[in-house]
């Protein structure tokens, strides 16, 4: 291929070259040479083409990044940025309390001003957030993130608050606020009782075998109002029958809520258990049975194809079953990990208190 000199591109060929450069602004020198040969029939080297473009005032300019420092405009950025990072005074984790939630609970945990003793080394809000983190994630105490106070300090604070009934007081206060907000009286007059058997970890503690549910572990007895809010909680071995474990939970509910006049329960609380509860606490006990439990009249002329019976929601019973489902959202309550029954009940109070805090602040 013959190569033209430096002045070989002129006249009409130079006009064609200008047109190519204006339409192919990002093309390389080799690509411009190829297109120039197709359009004009002349063959030039890349050096000759570069000299011609330089003589005509063309030069390759690299694209520069736009600077927003002088204009004050913000660049459009995707992915994780500073706006996704929570404020140090707000939530660190999804389980942490927001500022509005902490305002409803701060007076129960904050130390009184001007009190005696050494000032607190760690913020009480961080301690409560650490307890909520363990409740929601179900992690071991020793696996608390480093952003929280030391796990031993948090565990001691949780044990102290459990002995003082802090979380139970918090749940009771929030339950009254929620009942008043939806137009109910502050104190309930009807309650529902039920139990649930859960497995227990190898940590130890009292346990038993529930032959009916085929579960080895503990049994959680709860009493709730007709909204599903907790009134009393007790934890026993799974081998304890419902009619034996009902006394402690019902006694606790009646002592804390004197307006209770009616108690609903399943057939596990029928018979002498219901009579004993009525006698001891002066309340009416109604047993909600399934239709098959009471028996059915026998029809000798049965149909050839029996009709399918639809699923029927048990009146009042579904309320306490829903509460069990609410509690199992907290992974710490799926299995019993604490040797102390007091700690096991405290997690239940904290779980519903955390739910009520979210309700009350989200509807403000």
Legacy VTK file of the C-alpha trace (Angstrom):
# vtk DataFile Version 3.0
C-alpha trace
ASCII
DATASET POLYDATA
POINTS 364 float
0.000 0.000 0.000
1.400 3.324 -1.034
1.668 5.929 1.620
1.022 9.574 0.845
3.102 12.393 2.260
2.136 14.808 4.985
0.422 17.192 2.509
-1.398 14.411 0.636
-4.740 15.145 2.344
-6.090 18.397 0.958
-8.952 19.796 -1.001
-12.053 17.610 -1.135
-10.298 14.851 0.816
-9.748 17.272 3.695
-13.445 18.157 3.725
-14.325 14.455 3.864
-11.872 14.001 6.737
-13.485 16.865 8.647
-16.899 15.274 8.149
-15.638 11.907 9.382
-14.117 13.424 12.509
-17.323 15.303 13.326
-19.476 12.167 12.964
-16.989 9.709 14.510
-15.696 11.701 17.451
-14.578 8.652 19.408
-12.973 6.776 16.519
-9.295 5.749 16.558
-6.756 6.832 13.970
-6.846 3.399 12.320
-10.635 3.557 12.011
-10.452 7.035 10.467
-7.864 5.807 7.975
-10.110 2.931 6.939
-13.191 5.140 6.521
-11.186 7.784 4.603
-9.972 5.112 2.196
-13.549 3.926 1.607
-14.811 7.451 0.969
-11.949 8.935 -1.082
-9.798 5.995 -2.240
-6.551 7.376 -0.780
-4.449 5.395 1.687
-2.561 7.227 4.403
-0.735 6.120 7.519
-1.865 6.924 10.989
1.113 9.259 11.444
0.126 11.263 8.371
-3.471 11.396 9.510
-2.418 12.519 12.981
-0.236 15.295 11.507
-3.086 16.493 9.312
-5.568 16.569 12.167
-3.093 18.422 14.367
-2.432 20.963 11.595
-6.159 21.547 11.205
-6.565 22.150 14.941
-8.038 18.787 16.010
-6.824 17.120 19.187
-8.109 14.219 21.271
-9.490 15.375 24.617
-10.211 12.871 27.383
-13.566 13.030 29.112
-13.306 14.779 32.457
-15.360 13.955 35.523
-17.881 16.556 36.432
-16.996 18.407 39.590
-19.870 19.180 41.940
-17.735 21.033 44.465
-17.985 24.349 42.617
-21.608 24.060 41.459
-22.934 22.694 44.742
-24.924 19.961 42.951
-25.044 16.425 44.314
-24.065 13.500 42.135
-26.550 10.698 41.603
-25.164 7.695 43.419
-26.536 4.213 43.794
-25.897 1.669 46.509
-24.973 2.191 50.158
-24.319 5.788 51.134
-24.264 7.947 54.237
-28.043 8.370 54.186
-28.420 4.630 54.810
-26.264 4.848 57.930
-28.358 5.342 61.047
-27.684 8.296 63.286
-25.713 7.497 66.420
-28.612 8.788 68.503
-31.173 6.676 66.660
-31.378 3.018 65.678
-28.148 1.073 65.327
-29.917 -2.170 64.469
-33.482 -2.950 63.355
-34.181 -4.229 66.860
-32.999 -1.030 68.558
-35.436 1.488 69.989
-36.134 4.682 68.111
-36.110 8.053 69.825
-39.910 8.071 70.096
-39.956 4.539 71.544
-37.250 5.341 74.063
-39.236 8.336 75.341
-42.036 5.958 76.372
-39.688 3.678 78.312
-36.795 5.861 79.481
-38.144 6.716 82.946
-38.216 3.028 83.947
-34.527 2.452 83.212
-32.789 5.795 83.637
-31.131 6.478 86.984
-32.663 9.335 89.005
-30.791 12.615 88.863
-28.830 13.508 91.959
-28.875 9.957 93.270
-26.129 8.382 95.292
-23.538 5.992 93.995
-21.201 5.899 91.046
-22.542 7.365 87.796
-23.510 4.877 85.108
-20.627 3.878 82.850
-22.838 2.869 79.930
-26.011 4.458 78.618
-29.170 2.701 79.728
-30.562 2.952 76.223
-27.659 0.913 74.858
-28.260 -1.709 77.538
-31.944 -2.007 76.602
-31.045 -2.118 72.899
-28.650 -4.980 73.623
-31.435 -6.919 75.368
-33.733 -6.312 72.398
-30.971 -7.496 70.057
-30.599 -10.785 71.934
-34.384 -11.208 71.995
-34.870 -10.610 68.281
-31.850 -12.489 66.928
-31.677 -15.267 69.527
-27.887 -15.004 69.762
-25.859 -16.015 72.805
-24.898 -13.353 75.306
-21.214 -13.819 74.508
-21.868 -13.047 70.823
-23.187 -9.513 71.346
-21.678 -7.080 68.800
-18.862 -4.860 70.005
-21.017 -1.766 69.487
-22.907 -2.739 72.662
-21.500 -2.690 76.188
-19.718 -5.873 77.376
-22.043 -8.851 77.393
-21.488 -9.590 81.083
-22.538 -6.053 81.988
-25.668 -6.326 79.849
-26.515 -9.725 81.314
-26.220 -8.418 84.874
-28.446 -5.468 84.014
-31.011 -7.778 82.426
-31.025 -10.021 85.508
-31.443 -7.031 87.784
-34.315 -5.620 85.692
-35.947 -9.047 85.552
-35.892 -9.303 89.347
-37.363 -5.804 89.611
-40.081 -6.550 87.037
-39.104 -3.624 84.808
-40.185 -5.190 81.522
-43.437 -6.411 83.056
-44.166 -2.874 84.244
-43.341 -1.519 80.802
-45.675 -3.952 79.065
-48.500 -3.223 81.519
-48.209 0.510 80.971
-48.094 0.210 77.189
-51.022 -2.228 77.116
-53.209 0.276 78.978
-52.213 3.029 76.562
-53.028 0.856 73.578
-56.412 -0.204 74.968
-57.366 3.412 75.628
-56.218 4.455 72.161
-58.530 2.001 70.410
-61.474 2.877 72.633
-61.320 0.119 75.268
-61.229 0.467 79.029
-57.805 0.473 80.622
-58.509 -2.702 82.616
-59.876 -5.826 80.848
-62.869 -7.776 82.132
-62.396 -10.971 80.069
-59.323 -13.122 79.516
-58.203 -16.195 77.581
-55.773 -18.850 78.838
-53.637 -21.302 76.902
-50.267 -23.049 77.038
-47.505 -23.844 74.577
-44.728 -26.430 74.821
-41.272 -25.518 73.490
-37.968 -27.278 73.307
-35.143 -26.495 75.675
-31.464 -26.105 74.852
-28.734 -28.156 76.597
-28.029 -25.193 78.916
-29.991 -26.861 81.699
-32.928 -25.871 83.865
-36.157 -27.620 84.739
-37.637 -29.555 81.829
-40.046 -32.399 81.152
-41.728 -34.338 78.369
-45.109 -33.365 76.976
-46.588 -36.683 75.842
-49.436 -34.991 73.979
-47.227 -32.692 71.850
-44.200 -35.039 71.850
-41.979 -32.170 73.022
-39.211 -32.359 75.602
-38.673 -29.003 77.232
-40.768 -26.377 78.976
-44.353 -25.188 78.820
-45.331 -21.529 78.663
-48.710 -20.696 80.267
-50.105 -17.303 79.256
-53.265 -15.359 80.021
-54.261 -12.624 77.564
-57.141 -10.205 77.189
-59.527 -10.272 74.230
-57.026 -8.196 72.221
-54.223 -10.700 72.717
-52.257 -8.539 75.161
-50.482 -10.373 77.962
-51.940 -10.362 81.447
-49.823 -13.083 83.069
-47.041 -15.522 82.140
-45.663 -18.572 83.923
-43.128 -21.156 82.794
-43.109 -24.778 83.987
-41.734 -28.086 82.832
-43.470 -29.493 79.770
-44.643 -32.483 81.810
-46.915 -30.232 83.905
-50.503 -30.573 82.713
-52.548 -27.553 81.717
-54.920 -27.872 84.659
-51.980 -27.958 87.091
-50.188 -24.945 85.602
-53.287 -22.775 85.218
-53.502 -21.844 88.896
-50.335 -19.735 89.058
-50.965 -17.835 85.824
-54.642 -17.112 86.593
-53.784 -16.026 90.139
-51.165 -13.620 88.779
-53.596 -12.206 86.217
-56.371 -11.690 88.778
-54.017 -10.031 91.261
-52.767 -7.572 88.640
-56.178 -6.986 87.029
-59.010 -7.065 89.543
-61.720 -6.444 86.908
-61.446 -9.885 85.314
-64.826 -11.624 85.529
-64.720 -14.093 82.623
-62.072 -16.601 81.544
-62.080 -18.621 78.311
-60.116 -21.852 77.954
-59.961 -25.041 75.942
-61.114 -28.454 77.097
-57.790 -28.993 78.897
-59.073 -26.708 81.647
-62.512 -28.317 81.969
-63.814 -30.232 84.971
-62.222 -29.767 88.357
-59.760 -27.167 87.049
-62.560 -24.828 85.960
-64.403 -25.377 89.251
-61.264 -24.654 91.258
-60.569 -21.442 89.339
-64.130 -20.266 89.828
-63.979 -21.007 93.545
-60.548 -19.480 94.199
-60.877 -16.281 92.148
-64.608 -15.709 91.846
-64.623 -15.654 88.051
-66.709 -17.444 85.445
-64.838 -20.023 83.356
-66.198 -20.881 79.919
-64.757 -23.894 78.111
-64.606 -23.552 74.328
-64.853 -27.070 72.905
-64.730 -28.432 69.436
-67.897 -29.979 68.053
-66.326 -33.421 67.881
-65.340 -33.235 71.566
-68.975 -33.083 72.673
-69.989 -35.929 70.373
-72.599 -35.986 67.637
-75.916 -37.727 67.187
-75.589 -40.946 65.237
-77.619 -41.048 62.030
-78.209 -44.656 60.911
-79.118 -43.442 57.432
-75.742 -41.816 56.770
-75.146 -40.374 53.287
-73.059 -42.366 50.865
-70.634 -39.490 50.377
-70.245 -37.566 53.654
-70.075 -33.814 53.356
-66.750 -32.102 53.965
-66.774 -29.956 57.070
-65.051 -26.591 56.596
-62.458 -25.292 59.026
-64.125 -23.383 61.851
-62.247 -20.783 63.897
-62.770 -21.428 67.597
-64.445 -18.486 69.279
-62.061 -16.547 71.585
-59.449 -19.276 71.265
-57.865 -17.774 68.154
-56.888 -14.666 70.148
-54.411 -16.486 72.378
-53.150 -18.584 69.459
-52.319 -15.364 67.638
-50.400 -14.173 70.700
-48.279 -17.330 70.542
-47.510 -16.459 66.921
-46.549 -12.910 67.905
-44.139 -14.196 70.529
-42.447 -16.606 68.145
-41.349 -13.705 65.966
-38.622 -13.295 68.584
-36.087 -16.046 68.004
-35.112 -16.137 71.648
-38.599 -17.482 72.453
-38.614 -20.278 69.881
-36.473 -22.355 72.239
-35.763 -21.973 75.956
-32.110 -21.056 76.517
-32.231 -19.820 80.125
-31.854 -21.943 83.235
-33.902 -19.457 85.239
-37.673 -19.532 84.785
-37.722 -15.842 85.749
-35.554 -14.973 82.765
-37.758 -17.102 80.506
-40.854 -15.134 81.529
-39.026 -11.816 81.293
-38.258 -12.412 77.617
-41.988 -12.844 77.000
-42.805 -9.495 78.635
-40.047 -7.769 76.699
-41.200 -9.285 73.408
-44.701 -7.870 73.670
-43.485 -4.583 75.136
-41.300 -4.194 72.052
-44.314 -4.867 69.820
-46.474 -2.328 71.673
-43.757 0.316 71.456
-43.740 -0.081 67.700
-47.540 0.147 67.554
-47.835 3.229 69.719
-45.113 5.206 67.918
-46.107 4.217 64.375
-49.668 5.545 64.815
-48.722 8.911 66.302
LINES 1 365
364 0 1 2 3 4 5 6 7 8 9 10 11 12 13 14 15 16 17 18 19 20 21 22 23 24 25 26 27 28 29 30 31 32 33 34 35 36 37 38 39 40 41 42 43 44 45 46 47 48 49 50 51 52 53 54 55 56 57 58 59 60 61 62 63 64 65 66 67 68 69 70 71 72 73 74 75 76 77 78 79 80 81 82 83 84 85 86 87 88 89 90 91 92 93 94 95 96 97 98 99 100 101 102 103 104 105 106 107 108 109 110 111 112 113 114 115 116 117 118 119 120 121 122 123 124 125 126 127 128 129 130 131 132 133 134 135 136 137 138 139 140 141 142 143 144 145 146 147 148 149 150 151 152 153 154 155 156 157 158 159 160 161 162 163 164 165 166 167 168 169 170 171 172 173 174 175 176 177 178 179 180 181 182 183 184 185 186 187 188 189 190 191 192 193 194 195 196 197 198 199 200 201 202 203 204 205 206 207 208 209 210 211 212 213 214 215 216 217 218 219 220 221 222 223 224 225 226 227 228 229 230 231 232 233 234 235 236 237 238 239 240 241 242 243 244 245 246 247 248 249 250 251 252 253 254 255 256 257 258 259 260 261 262 263 264 265 266 267 268 269 270 271 272 273 274 275 276 277 278 279 280 281 282 283 284 285 286 287 288 289 290 291 292 293 294 295 296 297 298 299 300 301 302 303 304 305 306 307 308 309 310 311 312 313 314 315 316 317 318 319 320 321 322 323 324 325 326 327 328 329 330 331 332 333 334 335 336 337 338 339 340 341 342 343 344 345 346 347 348 349 350 351 352 353 354 355 356 357 358 359 360 361 362 363
